[in-house]
């Protein structure tokens, strides 16, 4: 089975712009979660989608949003980019409904640099 | 709210020596515990997980971890490290929110350096 794929792998944007990141989960997985990784804050949970619905959300401002399509692929959008949004954005998929015990499998990440 | 502490930011171990990475968690109920490894520029790879049952869990690449409820710890061990084990190691805790993946809480990570 192919793993979690994320596109693009690298991205450079300027302040004020918006960006969309894409994540394709492992085939058959219905849950997709997004995380932000920075040197200062470490790994932080952004949100989780299941069956095209956002089920859980971390503590991030409304500039961060996402969606999930019927094929379980997910996109994450960040509007009005700030310098502090520079980070590695990781997507993780898990098989589906259920508690966190369903192990999350991570993609390689998209590295976003905001200038 | 749950939290995870990895007390060691950096650890240096000689190749062939044993390894123990520490992880302490704070959570009111029985947690779900994970260890992930991240190589430079890569995503996270799951090493092992604990949900319930036997408190000593085996993972990939020769790693094991022991859940100790009394100490709120989930330390990762390996009897003999290889140069390829050099990476960043993350301990994470999850919880049963009843409504799906509620997001893992990660420690800050331990950077493992292997000396030849």
Interface residues (C-beta under 8 A of the other chain):
Chain A: X4 X31 X33 X35 X42 X43 X44 X45 X47 X48 X50 X55 X56 X58 X90 X92 X94 X97 X98 X99 X100 X101 X102 X103 X104 X105 X106 X107 X108 X109
Chain B: X32 X34 X36 X41 X42 X43 X44 X45 X46 X49 X51 X90 X92 X94 X95 X96 X97 X98 X99 X100 X101 X102 X103 X104 X105 X106 X107 X108 X109
